[in-house]
Amino acid sequence: MNLALAFAQSARSDTSKTALFWGDVRYSYGQFWEQTLCVAQRLESSFGVRRGDRVGIWLKNCPEFVPVLFGIWQAGALAVPINNFLKPAEVQFILADAGIELVILDESMKDGFTKLASERPGLKAFFVESMAGHVGKEAEPRADTAEGDLAVIVYTSGTTGHPKGAMLSHGNLLANVESCRQVLEAVGEDRFVVLLPMFHSFMFTVGVVLPMLIGGSIVLFKTLHPPKNILMEIIQHRGTLLPAVPQFFRALAHSAGPVELPLRVCISGGAPLPAETLREFTARFPMPLLEGYGLSEASPVVSFTPIRGPWKAGSIGVPIPGVEVSIQNEAGEMLPARQTGELCVRGGNVMLGYWNQPAATAEVMRREWLLTGDIGYADHDGYFYITDRKKDMLLVNGINVYPREIEEVLYQFPGVKEAAIIGIPDARKGEQPLAFVASHEGVQLEEKGLLEYLRERLAEYKLPRKVVFMAALPQSPTGKILKTELRKYANKPVQRPGDGG
């Protein structure tokens, strides 16, 4: 089995069924299958794409993303989703690293492509607008691609140094999709609400590949503004599963929108879900909000909070079917419950390695275990908890301090909208925590009050040295707070809410 064959089985079982909602426009499975064949035939006949070639997908969220993706697999090539928020220089690195000679994009990206092509002679463009009116000739789905063959190269965010390309096979993605199907109890009648960028590994697997392989539907948004339109469109198209980032669910909990939504389950991913956000959301809405955990190197989903509970605040849940998670020390020894160490993952979803980087691959693989770089522990019920990133952990007077523990307390303070902790050098203690906070609109926070609140709830050595107030904390396109950017502000004067920054 491979992804092209799996999609063909789904698409041809009911060609009239709506595969994707795009405002008032509906795309059927039959249309998507014809477009998939059209893409595959164009790749092979017009661009000379052959089995194993890497093809870049540089698209904003659009319906064409689906047939482009499956068309690449139908042609036997590898898909390389490219972050459409990247600048041409950043995209240039990915093209060179993956050896990409063809990029699929739309007319809105034409200027960016011109810059890329000026520095990369021979780079070719396939504009999705050229698919209009073209119908792929009926062909059998590709059956000669094996599960062990590469399907996609997902580039990590590259918050430190250049991004690395995680190599995921057809089998990796098929395994992860099947595991997610089971834990989410997903069926063909489900409609997946897609708000996040489709290039992101979380949305790529859970919001695009999963619904298309089970015969479900995608509710795709043309714009996320104004926010109230999101809720109205979810109601209009009867969305049932909503994967999003914690910030969206926090905003939803505070919104003035309707409480009666057709959603049966919400999934938080891409960043840690603050316990306070979970409490606020579940107090207002009847559907479960599940925290998921994963990383690109694991296709990406590793664990979920069980859909029927119990739900434990602050926990990333339990491993999905077919995946093992352990807590290990530096020597690779398994640690018992409640002891803190590095989360390690093993299963059919774990990548084959980093593209052209055997040394980097060896650094994160140990006896079939993927070393995630996340620090955490398991409780006696087998639920896992992330305390922080290995590289973000602070050493204060030789004692481990985990930023997320402090952040969780900050989120409980009335008026705090966003919070993040970084470490700054300290001649006497080695490191000290520094807090960055953004407040809700119209709320004026005071450093003294915040620090007193923390002092009542945290050990003295965990207290931030000071609080830096910002209008909004810098975030990635998927809502992850960028601590690398915050470190640039560490020596700046304290700012008040509304000052920008």
C-alpha positions in Angstrom: 0.0 0.0 0.0 1.1 3.6 -0.7 -0.5 7.0 -0.3 -1.5 7.4 -3.9 -3.2 4.0 -3.9 -4.9 4.7 -0.6 -6.3 8.0 -1.9 -7.5 6.4 -5.1 -9.5 3.8 -3.1 -11.1 6.5 -1.1 -11.8 8.9 -4.0 -13.2 6.3 -6.3 -15.5 4.7 -3.8 -17.8 7.8 -3.9 -16.9 10.3 -6.6 -19.9 12.5 -5.9 -19.1 13.1 -2.2 -17.8 16.5 -1.2 -14.1 16.3 -0.3 -13.6 19.9 0.4 -15.7 23.0 1.3 -14.2 26.3 0.1 -16.6 29.1 1.0 -19.7 28.4 -1.2 -17.7 26.2 -3.6 -17.6 22.4 -3.1 -15.0 20.0 -4.6 -16.0 16.4 -5.0 -13.8 13.4 -4.7 -14.3 12.8 -8.4 -12.9 16.2 -9.2 -10.0 15.8 -6.9 -9.1 12.4 -8.4 -9.2 13.9 -12.0 -7.0 16.8 -10.9 -4.7 14.3 -9.1 -4.2 12.5 -12.4 -3.8 15.8 -14.3 -1.0 16.9 -11.9 0.7 13.5 -12.2 0.5 13.5 -16.0 1.8 17.1 -16.2 4.7 16.4 -13.9 5.8 13.4 -16.0 5.1 14.7 -19.6 5.8 18.5 -19.2 8.4 18.6 -16.5 10.1 15.2 -16.8 9.5 14.3 -13.2 10.6 10.8 -12.4 10.3 8.4 -9.5 12.2 9.7 -6.5 12.4 13.3 -7.7 11.7 16.0 -5.1 9.0 18.4 -5.9 8.4 21.6 -3.9 4.9 22.6 -2.8 5.0 26.4 -2.2 1.3 27.1 -1.8 -0.9 29.1 0.6 -3.9 27.2 1.9 -6.1 26.4 -1.1 -8.1 23.5 -2.5 -5.4 22.7 -5.1 -3.0 21.6 -2.3 -4.9 18.3 -2.1 -4.6 17.1 -5.8 -1.1 18.6 -6.0 0.0 16.5 -3.0 -1.5 13.2 -4.2 -0.5 14.0 -7.8 3.1 14.1 -6.8 2.7 10.7 -5.1 0.8 9.4 -8.1 3.9 10.3 -10.2 6.1 8.4 -7.8 7.9 11.6 -6.7 8.6 13.0 -3.2 6.6 16.0 -1.9 8.4 18.8 -0.1 5.9 21.2 1.6 7.5 24.6 1.9 6.5 27.2 4.5 4.9 30.0 2.5 5.8 32.5 5.2 9.5 32.0 4.4 11.5 34.6 2.6 13.1 33.7 -0.8 16.5 33.3 0.8 15.1 30.8 3.3 13.3 28.9 0.6 16.5 28.9 -1.5 18.2 26.8 1.2 15.5 24.2 1.1 15.6 24.0 -2.7 19.3 23.5 -2.7 19.4 21.1 0.2 16.6 18.8 -1.2 17.8 19.2 -4.8 14.4 20.6 -6.0 14.2 21.5 -9.6 10.4 22.0 -9.8 8.2 24.1 -7.5 4.4 24.0 -7.6 2.9 27.4 -6.7 0.2 29.9 -7.6 0.3 33.2 -9.3 0.4 35.1 -5.9 3.9 33.6 -5.4 5.2 34.6 -8.8 7.4 37.5 -7.6 9.0 35.2 -5.0 9.7 32.6 -7.7 11.3 35.1 -9.9 13.8 35.9 -7.2 14.4 32.2 -6.6 14.9 31.5 -10.3 17.4 34.4 -10.7 19.7 32.6 -8.2 18.9 29.0 -9.2 19.2 28.6 -13.0 17.0 25.8 -14.3 14.4 26.0 -11.6 11.0 25.4 -13.1 7.5 26.5 -12.0 4.2 24.7 -12.3 1.4 27.2 -11.6 -1.8 25.6 -10.3 -3.9 28.0 -12.3 -2.8 26.0 -15.4 -4.8 23.1 -14.1 -8.1 24.9 -14.8 -10.0 23.1 -17.5 -7.6 20.2 -17.7 -8.8 16.8 -16.8 -6.4 14.0 -16.1 -6.8 11.0 -18.4 -8.1 8.0 -16.5 -5.2 5.9 -15.2 -4.7 3.3 -12.6 -3.4 4.5 -9.2 0.4 3.9 -8.8 0.9 0.5 -7.2 4.7 0.1 -7.6 5.6 2.4 -4.7 6.4 0.5 -1.5 5.6 1.5 2.1 9.3 1.9 2.8 9.8 4.4 -0.1 10.1 8.1 0.7 6.9 10.1 0.4 7.7 13.5 1.9 10.6 15.6 3.3 9.3 17.9 6.0 11.7 20.6 7.0 11.9 21.5 10.7 11.3 25.1 11.7 15.0 25.8 12.0 14.8 27.8 15.2 18.5 27.0 15.7 20.7 26.9 12.6 19.5 25.7 9.2 16.3 23.5 9.0 16.8 19.8 8.6 14.6 17.7 6.3 12.9 14.8 8.1 12.4 11.9 5.7 9.0 10.3 6.0 8.0 7.2 4.1 4.6 6.2 2.8 4.5 3.7 5.6 5.3 6.4 8.2 2.3 8.5 7.2 -0.1 5.6 6.7 0.7 4.3 10.2 0.2 7.7 11.7 -3.0 8.3 9.9 -4.4 5.0 11.0 -3.4 5.6 14.6 -5.0 9.0 14.6 -8.1 7.6 13.0 -8.5 5.2 15.9 -7.9 7.6 18.7 -10.1 10.3 17.2 -12.7 7.8 16.2 -12.7 9.5 12.8 -15.2 8.3 10.2 -16.2 9.3 6.6 -19.0 11.5 7.9 -16.5 13.7 9.8 -15.6 17.2 8.5 -12.2 18.5 9.5 -11.9 22.2 10.0 -8.5 23.4 8.6 -7.3 26.8 10.0 -3.6 26.2 10.2 -1.2 26.2 7.3 -1.5 23.0 5.3 2.3 22.8 5.0 2.7 22.3 8.7 3.3 18.7 9.7 0.4 18.6 12.2 -2.2 20.0 9.8 -0.6 18.1 6.9 -1.3 14.7 8.5 -4.3 15.4 10.7 -6.1 18.0 8.6 -5.3 16.9 5.0 -4.1 13.3 4.6 -6.3 11.8 7.3 -9.7 13.0 6.1 -8.8 12.3 2.4 -7.9 8.6 3.2 -11.0 7.9 5.3 -13.4 9.5 2.9 -14.1 12.5 5.1 -14.3 16.2 4.2 -12.2 19.3 4.7 -13.6 22.7 5.6 -11.0 25.1 4.4 -11.1 28.8 5.1 -10.3 31.6 2.5 -9.6 34.0 5.3 -9.5 34.0 9.1 -10.7 37.5 9.4 -13.0 38.6 11.0 -12.7 35.8 13.6 -16.5 35.6 14.1 -16.8 34.3 10.5 -14.8 31.2 11.5 -17.5 30.2 13.9 -20.3 30.9 11.4 -18.6 28.9 8.7 -18.0 26.0 11.1 -21.7 26.0 11.8 -22.7 26.5 8.1 -20.6 23.5 7.0 -21.2 21.4 10.1 -17.5 20.9 11.0 -17.0 18.1 13.5 -13.2 18.0 14.2 -11.2 21.1 14.8 -7.4 20.9 15.1 -5.8 24.2 16.1 -3.2 25.8 18.3 -3.7 26.7 22.0 -4.0 30.5 21.3 -7.1 29.8 19.1 -8.9 27.9 21.9 -8.0 30.5 24.4 -9.5 33.2 22.1 -12.6 31.0 21.5 -13.1 30.6 25.2 -13.2 34.4 25.6 -15.2 35.1 22.4 -18.7 36.4 22.3 -19.6 33.9 19.6 -22.3 31.2 19.8 -21.9 28.4 22.3 -23.8 25.8 20.2 -21.3 24.4 17.7 -21.5 21.2 15.7 -18.0 20.2 16.7 -17.7 16.8 18.5 -14.0 17.1 19.4 -11.3 19.8 19.4 -7.6 19.0 19.1 -4.8 21.3 20.4 -1.4 20.9 18.9 1.7 22.8 17.7 2.5 24.1 21.2 1.8 23.2 24.9 -1.8 23.7 26.0 -1.8 25.8 29.2 -3.9 24.2 31.9 -5.8 27.5 32.4 -6.8 27.5 28.7 -8.1 23.9 29.1 -10.1 24.9 32.1 -11.6 28.0 30.5 -12.5 26.2 27.3 -14.2 23.2 28.9 -16.1 25.5 31.3 -17.8 27.0 28.2 -18.0 24.3 25.6 -19.4 20.8 26.0 -17.0 19.1 23.5 -13.7 17.6 24.6 -10.5 19.6 24.0 -7.7 17.0 23.5 -4.0 17.9 23.8 -1.9 16.2 21.2 1.9 16.0 21.1 4.2 15.3 18.2 7.1 16.4 16.1 7.9 16.4 12.4 10.3 13.5 12.9 7.3 11.3 14.0 5.0 12.1 11.1 4.1 14.0 13.5 1.6 12.6 16.1 2.9 10.7 19.1 0.2 11.0 21.8 -3.3 12.3 22.5 -5.5 12.8 25.5 -8.0 9.9 25.4 -11.2 11.1 23.7 -13.3 9.7 26.5 -11.0 10.7 29.3 -9.8 10.9 31.9 -8.4 14.3 30.9 -5.5 15.5 33.0 -4.6 19.1 32.9 -1.0 19.6 31.7 -0.7 16.1 30.3 -0.1 15.3 26.6 -2.1 12.1 27.1 -1.0 8.6 26.2 0.8 7.2 23.2 -1.3 6.5 20.1 -1.7 2.9 18.9 1.4 1.4 17.5 3.7 4.0 19.2 5.8 3.6 22.3 7.0 6.4 24.5 9.6 6.2 27.2 11.4 8.5 29.6 15.2 7.9 29.4 18.3 9.4 31.0 21.4 10.5 29.2 22.7 6.9 29.2 19.6 5.6 27.5 18.2 3.9 30.7 14.4 3.8 31.1 13.3 5.9 34.1 10.3 4.9 36.3 7.1 6.9 36.8 7.5 10.5 38.1 11.2 10.7 37.3 12.2 13.4 34.8 14.2 12.7 31.7 14.0 12.9 27.9 10.9 11.7 26.0 11.8 9.0 23.5 9.6 7.6 20.7 9.6 4.3 18.9 7.1 3.1 16.2 6.1 2.9 12.6 5.7 6.7 12.5 9.3 7.5 13.2 11.2 9.1 10.3 13.9 7.3 8.3 16.3 10.1 9.2 17.4 13.5 8.1 17.9 14.1 4.4 21.6 14.0 3.6 22.6 14.4 7.2 23.7 11.1 8.7 25.5 12.7 11.6 22.4 14.7 12.6 20.3 11.5 12.3 22.7 9.6 14.6 22.4 12.4 17.2 18.6 11.9 17.6 18.4 8.1 17.0 19.4 5.6 19.7 18.5 1.9 19.3 15.4 2.6 17.2 14.3 5.3 19.7 13.8 8.9 18.5 15.2 11.4 21.0 12.7 14.2 21.0 14.7 16.8 22.9 11.7 17.3 25.2 12.0 16.9 28.9 9.2 15.3 30.9 7.9 12.4 32.9 5.1 9.8 33.1 2.7 9.3 35.9 1.6 6.0 37.4 -1.4 5.8 34.9 0.9 6.1 31.9 0.0 9.7 31.1 3.0 11.8 29.9 3.9 15.4 30.8 6.2 17.8 29.1 8.1 20.0 31.5 10.2 21.7 28.8 12.6 21.5 25.9 16.0 20.1 26.7 17.8 23.1 25.3 15.4 25.5 27.1 15.9 24.1 30.6 17.5 26.5 33.0 20.2 25.7 35.6 19.7 28.0 38.6 22.4 27.4 41.2 22.8 23.9 39.7 19.1 23.2 40.0 16.9 22.4 37.0 14.2 24.9 36.3 11.6 24.2 33.7 10.1 27.3 32.0 6.7 25.7 31.4 6.1 25.3 35.1 6.5 29.0 35.6 4.5 29.8 32.5 1.5 27.7 33.7 1.3 29.8 36.8 1.6 33.0 34.9 -1.4 32.0 32.7 -3.5 31.7 35.8 -3.0 35.3 36.7 -6.1 37.4 35.7 -5.5 39.4 32.5 -2.5 37.4 31.2 -3.0 36.5 27.5 0.4 35.2 26.6 3.5 34.2 28.7 6.9 32.9 28.1 10.1 32.3 30.2 13.6 32.3 29.0 17.0 32.0 30.8 19.5 34.9 31.0 23.1 34.6 32.2 23.7 35.4 35.9 27.3 35.7 37.3 26.2 34.4 40.7 23.5 31.9 39.9 24.5 30.8 36.4 21.1 31.5 35.0 18.0 33.4 36.0 14.4 33.2 34.6 13.1 36.2 32.7 9.4 36.5 32.1 7.7 38.0 29.0 4.0 38.7 29.3 1.2 40.1 27.1 -2.1 41.1 28.5 -5.6 41.0 27.3 -6.8 44.2 25.5 -7.6 46.9 28.0 -5.9 45.2 30.9 -3.0 47.0 32.7 -0.7 44.5 34.5 1.9 45.4 37.2 5.2 43.7 37.6 5.0 43.8 41.4 1.6 42.1 41.5 2.7 39.4 39.1 5.9 38.6 41.0 4.0 38.5 44.3 1.6 36.1 42.8 4.4 33.9 41.6 6.2 34.1 44.9 3.2 32.6 46.7 3.2 29.6 44.3 6.8 28.9 43.3 10.1 28.3 45.0 12.2 31.3 45.4 14.9 30.1 42.9 12.2 29.8 40.2 11.1 33.4 40.4 11.8 35.5 37.3 14.4 38.3 37.7 12.0 40.7 36.1 8.9 40.9 33.8 9.0 42.3 30.3 5.6 43.5 29.1 4.8 43.4 25.4 1.7 44.1 23.3 2.1 40.6 21.8 4.7 37.9 22.0 6.4 36.9 18.7 4.9 33.8 17.2 5.5 31.4 14.3 2.8 31.0 11.6 1.4 28.1 13.6 1.2 30.0 16.9 4.3 28.8 18.7 5.9 31.5 20.8 9.4 32.2 19.4 11.8 32.2 22.3 14.7 32.8 20.0 13.1 36.2 19.2 12.5 36.9 22.9 16.1 36.4 23.7 16.8 39.4 21.4 14.7 41.6 23.7 16.3 40.3 26.9 18.4 43.5 27.5 15.8 46.0 26.3 13.9 48.3 28.8 10.6 47.1 30.2 7.7 48.0 27.9 4.2 48.6 28.9 1.2 46.9 27.2 0.3 48.8 24.0 3.8 50.1 23.4 4.4 47.5 20.6 7.6 45.6 20.4 
